[in-house]
Structures are given as structure tokens and as C-alpha cells.
Amino acid sequence: MDEDLVVSKMAFNEFSYDVEKTWCNADVQRVITEGRKTDKSTGRQTDPIFGELEKLARDYLAREGETCKDLDNQ
């Protein structure tokens, strides 16, 4: 089985804008913030709700040298 079925560069090229816009959306941020406030799981510090989305979005934004405010101006 091929371990690199989805190559990081390909995922970035195809999905970075959508991931960034999703993460930066004010409604999404409200839902995540509320979810994190009520999260009582043992892994909430090391693996917060939507933690993987956050890491991916922050990585994509950093690669492009952008912030959520930059996306609002596009």
C-alpha cells in the first residue's frame, strides 16, 4: 500500500484556501471556542476540539505569510 497517497504539497494546493477560510470564519471560531469551554475530556489540553484543523490552518496560513485578516481582504 502506498503510504503517500495524498502528498502534503498536493493537499496544500487543493485545500489550503478552503481550510484557511473555514478556520478564520467567525461562526466557526465561536463554535470551537464554546466547544473548548465545555470540553471535559482528559486530552483537552494536548488534543483540543478541532485541534488538527487549527494546526493545519495555521500551517497553511504561515506558509503563505498570511493571517485571517489578510483573507478578509481577498
CNS distance restraints for C-alpha pairs under 8 A (distance, minus, plus):
assign (resid   6 and name CA) (resid  10 and name CA) 6.84 0.50 0.50
assign (resid   6 and name CA) (resid  11 and name CA) 6.67 0.50 0.50
assign (resid   7 and name CA) (resid  11 and name CA) 6.27 0.50 0.50
assign (resid   8 and name CA) (resid  12 and name CA) 6.12 0.50 0.50
assign (resid   9 and name CA) (resid  13 and name CA) 6.11 0.50 0.50
assign (resid  10 and name CA) (resid  14 and name CA) 6.14 0.50 0.50
assign (resid  11 and name CA) (resid  15 and name CA) 5.62 0.50 0.50
assign (resid  11 and name CA) (resid  16 and name CA) 7.22 0.50 0.50
assign (resid  12 and name CA) (resid  16 and name CA) 4.86 0.50 0.50
assign (resid  12 and name CA) (resid  60 and name CA) 7.09 0.50 0.50
assign (resid  15 and name CA) (resid  19 and name CA) 6.08 0.50 0.50
assign (resid  16 and name CA) (resid  20 and name CA) 5.96 0.50 0.50
assign (resid  16 and name CA) (resid  57 and name CA) 7.39 0.50 0.50
assign (resid  16 and name CA) (resid  60 and name CA) 5.96 0.50 0.50
assign (resid  17 and name CA) (resid  21 and name CA) 6.03 0.50 0.50
assign (resid  18 and name CA) (resid  22 and name CA) 6.00 0.50 0.50
assign (resid  19 and name CA) (resid  23 and name CA) 6.12 0.50 0.50
assign (resid  19 and name CA) (resid  53 and name CA) 7.56 0.50 0.50
assign (resid  19 and name CA) (resid  56 and name CA) 7.58 0.50 0.50
assign (resid  19 and name CA) (resid  57 and name CA) 5.74 0.50 0.50
assign (resid  20 and name CA) (resid  24 and name CA) 6.06 0.50 0.50
assign (resid  20 and name CA) (resid  57 and name CA) 5.09 0.50 0.50
assign (resid  20 and name CA) (resid  58 and name CA) 7.76 0.50 0.50
assign (resid  20 and name CA) (resid  60 and name CA) 7.02 0.50 0.50
assign (resid  20 and name CA) (resid  61 and name CA) 6.73 0.50 0.50
assign (resid  20 and name CA) (resid  68 and name CA) 7.57 0.50 0.50
assign (resid  21 and name CA) (resid  25 and name CA) 6.01 0.50 0.50
assign (resid  21 and name CA) (resid  68 and name CA) 7.76 0.50 0.50
assign (resid  21 and name CA) (resid  71 and name CA) 7.14 0.50 0.50
assign (resid  22 and name CA) (resid  28 and name CA) 6.89 0.50 0.50
assign (resid  23 and name CA) (resid  28 and name CA) 6.65 0.50 0.50
assign (resid  23 and name CA) (resid  29 and name CA) 6.94 0.50 0.50
assign (resid  23 and name CA) (resid  53 and name CA) 7.27 0.50 0.50
assign (resid  23 and name CA) (resid  54 and name CA) 6.79 0.50 0.50
assign (resid  23 and name CA) (resid  57 and name CA) 6.29 0.50 0.50
assign (resid  24 and name CA) (resid  28 and name CA) 7.43 0.50 0.50
assign (resid  24 and name CA) (resid  29 and name CA) 6.97 0.50 0.50
assign (resid  24 and name CA) (resid  68 and name CA) 5.37 0.50 0.50
assign (resid  25 and name CA) (resid  29 and name CA) 6.24 0.50 0.50
assign (resid  26 and name CA) (resid  30 and name CA) 6.25 0.50 0.50
assign (resid  27 and name CA) (resid  31 and name CA) 6.38 0.50 0.50
assign (resid  28 and name CA) (resid  32 and name CA) 6.18 0.50 0.50
assign (resid  29 and name CA) (resid  33 and name CA) 5.98 0.50 0.50
assign (resid  30 and name CA) (resid  34 and name CA) 6.12 0.50 0.50
assign (resid  31 and name CA) (resid  35 and name CA) 6.01 0.50 0.50
assign (resid  32 and name CA) (resid  36 and name CA) 6.05 0.50 0.50
assign (resid  32 and name CA) (resid  49 and name CA) 6.91 0.50 0.50
assign (resid  32 and name CA) (resid  50 and name CA) 7.00 0.50 0.50
assign (resid  33 and name CA) (resid  37 and name CA) 6.25 0.50 0.50
assign (resid  34 and name CA) (resid  38 and name CA) 6.48 0.50 0.50
assign (resid  35 and name CA) (resid  39 and name CA) 6.03 0.50 0.50
assign (resid  35 and name CA) (resid  49 and name CA) 6.83 0.50 0.50
assign (resid  36 and name CA) (resid  44 and name CA) 7.65 0.50 0.50
assign (resid  36 and name CA) (resid  48 and name CA) 6.81 0.50 0.50
assign (resid  36 and name CA) (resid  49 and name CA) 6.04 0.50 0.50
assign (resid  39 and name CA) (resid  44 and name CA) 6.54 0.50 0.50
assign (resid  39 and name CA) (resid  49 and name CA) 7.63 0.50 0.50
assign (resid  40 and name CA) (resid  44 and name CA) 6.92 0.50 0.50
assign (resid  43 and name CA) (resid  47 and name CA) 5.39 0.50 0.50
assign (resid  43 and name CA) (resid  48 and name CA) 6.86 0.50 0.50
assign (resid  44 and name CA) (resid  48 and name CA) 4.48 0.50 0.50
assign (resid  44 and name CA) (resid  49 and name CA) 7.05 0.50 0.50
assign (resid  47 and name CA) (resid  51 and name CA) 5.77 0.50 0.50
assign (resid  47 and name CA) (resid  52 and name CA) 7.94 0.50 0.50
assign (resid  50 and name CA) (resid  54 and name CA) 6.26 0.50 0.50
assign (resid  51 and name CA) (resid  55 and name CA) 6.18 0.50 0.50
assign (resid  52 and name CA) (resid  56 and name CA) 6.10 0.50 0.50
assign (resid  53 and name CA) (resid  57 and name CA) 5.99 0.50 0.50
assign (resid  54 and name CA) (resid  58 and name CA) 5.98 0.50 0.50
assign (resid  55 and name CA) (resid  59 and name CA) 6.02 0.50 0.50
assign (resid  56 and name CA) (resid  60 and name CA) 6.16 0.50 0.50
assign (resid  57 and name CA) (resid  61 and name CA) 6.06 0.50 0.50
assign (resid  58 and name CA) (resid  62 and name CA) 6.00 0.50 0.50
assign (resid  59 and name CA) (resid  63 and name CA) 6.14 0.50 0.50
assign (resid  60 and name CA) (resid  64 and name CA) 6.50 0.50 0.50
assign (resid  61 and name CA) (resid  65 and name CA) 5.99 0.50 0.50
assign (resid  61 and name CA) (resid  66 and name CA) 5.05 0.50 0.50
assign (resid  61 and name CA) (resid  67 and name CA) 6.08 0.50 0.50
assign (resid  61 and name CA) (resid  68 and name CA) 7.94 0.50 0.50
assign (resid  62 and name CA) (resid  66 and name CA) 6.12 0.50 0.50
assign (resid  62 and name CA) (resid  67 and name CA) 7.75 0.50 0.50
assign (resid  66 and name CA) (resid  70 and name CA) 5.80 0.50 0.50
assign (resid  66 and name CA) (resid  71 and name CA) 7.47 0.50 0.50
assign (resid  67 and name CA) (resid  71 and name CA) 6.76 0.50 0.50
assign (resid  68 and name CA) (resid  72 and name CA) 6.57 0.50 0.50
assign (resid  69 and name CA) (resid  73 and name CA) 6.74 0.50 0.50
assign (resid  70 and name CA) (resid  74 and name CA) 6.86 0.50 0.50
